[in-house]
Amino acid sequence: MMRHLQKYSPILPVLLAYGVLLGIGLAYPGKWQLIAQLAFYCALGQAFNLFMGMTGYVDFGYVAFLGVGTYGMAVSIYFLYDKGLGIGLIFIGLALAAVFSTGLSLAVGAVALRLRGAYFAIATIGVNEGFRYFVEGARIWNGADGMIFSRHLRKAVGRETAMTLSTQWADILVFGVAVLAAILTLVYMRNKVGYALTALREDEDAAKVMGINVTKFKIIAFITSAVLAGLLGASAWALKLTYVYPEDVFEIHYTVEAIIIVLLGGAGTLLGPIVGALIYGASKYFLAIVLPGFQLLIFAPIIIVIIVLFPEGTVGILKKKIRGTALEKFII
Amino acid sequence: MKNNNVIILLMVFLMMAIFNAQSVFAAKLEKVIIGHPAALSGKYAKAGEQAVAGIQAAVDWVNSVHGGIAVDGKKVPLDYKYYDCESRKESVTSLLERLITSDKVHFTFAPYSSGLTLAGAPIAEKYGMVYMDHGGASDKIFRQGFEYVVQTIGPGSRYHAGTLEMIKKIDPTTNPHPKKIALAYEDSEFARSVMDGAEEKAKELGFDIVFKRTYPKGVTDLTPLLSDLKAAAPDVVIGGGHFQDGQLLNKQMADLGINTRLLSLIAAATLPAFGEALGEFAEGVMGPSHWEYGVTFSKEGAAKEGLTWIGPSQDEYVKLFKKAVGSDTLPDYHAAEASAAVLALVLAVEKVNSVDPDVVRDALGELKFMSFYGNWDIDKTGKQVGHAMVDVQWQKGERKIVWPESAKTADVVYPKPDFK
């Protein structure tokens, strides 16, 4: 039993990191939004890493899952606010977010997961833009007008509760998504799914020959990653900001951010996305304060240099350094 | 013994805390600070830069010409603190909170665009901070029940109010025969809110809407839509969305020989590039704008309307703006509306002699004034209702301001000349 649990010990540093972050946020209420922003990047990286890190496939349409998740929560609050469901709206919203993102990931996966490497990446670039134009053109969920549902949320749960939901609970939910993503990543890593995915990442043909049903495992990782993104969108974008415009959520920039975070931290590692997110989020925040308007000029070259010099990411290097020490068990 | 020490220590801390708190309360206000999570990079960078320079120009005027803000019987300087939110919603919330909690600003400004304004609104509401919306035109912001959001940009629904009133006033044939109006807009949130507003206003004034349709973003051919529009034989066509589609609409109307008494296009027709691209096809075409360089709002005009006047004259403003931006760029409406928001704050603070957000918010609700930007007045939700759009018309290859009468630089050419 002990032995069985021991293989999950790498979750401890992850929980510690999120615990410390959350603790800082609660101790300094004036810094809560900064902590929330960092948590968002952590969750984004962690969820993205679950598919990209484990399979080596880069999904450029990833933000579309966050987008449909945002719509899941938005639809729940916007259309059901007067049904007397109270706080239940949030749970319906999360459920819808999961359903929408599963649906979209099945549709995308069915087509794109048949492709490999660069072809997969190219096929997914279109998903995000395509879905956005679909929402706008077909006027689904108000089309380009978007949905603004601050009023609806307030009517459903009352002014004070609505405010706490937007400015605090939404962020705690983001922490929840980040932890859930980390746990799922570790569980997959320590199970058949992870072994199969590692095999397919190293050599997909060889894995196939060995009798691994690569498509099945790819789809499992793809859907898990997509649902996590959906939940993240529902909490960090819909519940927190109480509005959604298609052009604001289906924005490819967020996919790029996810890739950067994962590469900075180390693709395929458990702790990597957290480290990457903290480096990325914190430096972005402080540069925006010190040099407003010029931060990207400095930030972009730094990121390029780091990624070129350390392709394995921060945690990748760390793993090498601690090989053979007692820490090895905890940092993967 | 040990316990006693702890108690003494605690008492010392308590006294220090009380002392500190007192000194904070007793501290005289040294300056009034405005905080702004500006959009200096990312997709709204252009408008964001204008807004920041606009605010800097207004702050410069307040400090150097106005002598600071009069609070508590003395004039204190106005300070402006801004960060770059990169046009990103996550950064808006964290930077706005930093401005409020770490930098202890007294008033906050929203970033450019309706979306980013909405992103920051829950934070401003949470901390009970006045939140000046200078670039979010959506009417829906003000249907959400936010208490601290105050708009300076005119809401989208009022873009064509002035144009329609102008037709009613100057077209003698309107009375017996109500004019037929066609609406042809881009399918976007902004254009839709403009179209809905125009439709409502047109009905209120007794016009007939004979055609109403949207076209998708990035449209490359409007001939089918325009053929239907031609069949409806409208007297007035209003529409547009962005530069490209507005230009296309105008050009294809000329190609199809659709002549009307008035053609008004949002966004496109007010840009200098429009006239260059269309040449004589642009002759007589109009467009509503929040503000244009050349408007003639003045102290005398304000006195005539019985309104308070504050701020620089237009020429002084342009000078201050160029100084702030550090180049020969002219301010556009993004800058002007941000500047006007600063002036509104100054008037409100001076009126109530306080920087308490609730008191100032109430004062803003009562406030009515005129500046180089035009009139300013909000309704009880915080929505701007006083500011009228100016109408620009292309006349012999130049942009002229033709409406309202208090701002015009030329008489309107109406009906517009036919396409050759």
Contacts between the chains, C-beta under 8 A, distances in Angstrom:
chain1	res1	chain2	res2	distance
A	29	B	101	7.7
A	30	B	97	6.7
A	30	B	98	7.8
A	30	B	100	7.7
A	30	B	101	2.9
A	30	B	102	6.4
A	31	B	97	7.7
A	31	B	98	7.9
A	31	B	101	7.4
A	32	B	97	6.9
A	33	B	93	4.7
A	33	B	94	4.1
A	33	B	96	7.4
A	33	B	97	3.9
A	33	B	98	7.6
A	33	B	123	6.6
A	34	B	94	4.6
A	34	B	97	7.2
A	34	B	98	6.9
A	36	B	93	7.1
A	36	B	94	7.0
A	37	B	90	4.9
A	37	B	91	7.0
A	37	B	93	7.1
A	37	B	94	4.4
A	40	B	90	5.7
A	136	B	187	6.9
A	136	B	216	7.8
A	136	B	217	7.2
A	137	B	187	7.8
A	137	B	216	6.1
A	143	B	187	7.0
A	144	B	187	5.7
A	144	B	188	5.0
A	144	B	189	5.1
A	144	B	192	7.2
A	144	B	217	7.7
A	145	B	189	4.8
A	145	B	192	5.8
A	145	B	193	7.9
A	146	B	115	7.9
A	146	B	189	5.8
A	148	B	118	6.4
A	148	B	138	7.6
A	148	B	140	4.7
A	148	B	141	7.2
A	148	B	143	7.8
A	148	B	144	6.3
A	150	B	118	7.5
A	150	B	121	7.2
A	150	B	122	7.3
A	150	B	144	3.9
A	150	B	145	7.2
A	150	B	146	7.1
A	151	B	143	6.2
A	151	B	144	4.4
A	151	B	145	5.4
A	154	B	144	7.7
A	154	B	145	6.0
A	159	B	145	7.9
A	163	B	122	6.7
A	163	B	125	6.5
A	163	B	126	5.7
A	166	B	122	4.3
A	166	B	126	8.0
A	167	B	122	5.6
A	167	B	123	6.5
A	167	B	126	4.8
A	236	B	90	7.5
A	237	B	89	7.3
A	240	B	93	7.4
A	240	B	122	7.5
A	241	B	89	5.8
A	241	B	93	7.7
A	241	B	118	6.6
A	241	B	119	4.9
A	241	B	122	7.3
A	242	B	118	7.2
A	242	B	122	6.5
A	242	B	144	7.7
A	243	B	115	6.7
A	243	B	118	4.4
A	243	B	119	7.5
A	245	B	114	8.0
A	245	B	115	5.2
A	245	B	189	6.4
A	248	B	89	6.7
A	248	B	115	4.9
A	253	B	88	7.8
A	284	B	86	8.0
A	284	B	91	7.7
A	285	B	91	7.5
A	285	B	94	6.4
A	285	B	95	7.8
A	288	B	83	5.2
A	288	B	84	4.8
A	288	B	85	7.2
A	288	B	86	6.9
A	288	B	91	6.4
A	288	B	95	6.6
A	289	B	83	5.3
A	289	B	95	7.5
A	289	B	98	7.2
A	292	B	38	6.9
A	292	B	40	5.7
A	292	B	82	5.9
A	292	B	83	4.9
A	292	B	84	3.8
A	293	B	38	7.9
A	293	B	40	3.7
A	293	B	41	6.2
A	293	B	49	7.7
A	293	B	84	5.0
A	295	B	41	7.5
A	295	B	84	6.3
A	295	B	86	7.8
A	296	B	41	5.4
A	296	B	86	7.1
